[in-house]
Amino acid sequence: MADRVPMTKAGEESLRAELKKLKAEDRPRVIAAIADAREHGDLKENAEYHAAREQQSFIEGRIQEIEGKLGAAQVIDVTTMENTGKVIFGTTVHLVNMDTDEEVSYQIVGEDEADIKAGKLSISSPIARALVGKNEGDVVAIRIPSGTVEYEIAEVEYI
């Protein structure tokens, strides 16, 4: 069996919603498009048929991919845990840059959920790896391409 992959509750819900849409809406629509294209005759030169088959292949592949991810997922819901001030998977960490006093916040999430623009850091990212296990008030030195930056962990939220 594959290793368990950490995922937040929101990440699981997002994948389940996408899976439901693919199975309930997209798959039937493409099957209908293939049936409609078959009625137009010669399949060798039928661009609509080939496009619909390609889309069907993509949808079936995505369904398998999502089902695999959900099957290997270890859903971690930090809202059910006691907030100890320790940075763990799923927590939202508020950091203060020690040099500039600039504040940033990141939620530590699974690799599939990562979106830096939305403040979601992959658990495997260098920043998240440096933060996990630390506590509120700790100063953490994080290596980035332009050097090392020191951040103070101002707050850890279990939300």
Buried (B, 14 or more C-beta within 10 A) or exposed (E): EEEEBBBBBBBBEBBEEBBEEBBEEBBEBBEEBBEEBEEEEEEEEBEBBBBBBEBBEEBEEBBEEBEEBBEEBEBBEBEEEEBEBBBBBBBBBBBBEBEEEEEEEBBBBBBBBBEEEEEBBBBEBEBBBBBBEBEBEBEBEBEEEEEEBEBBBBBBBBE
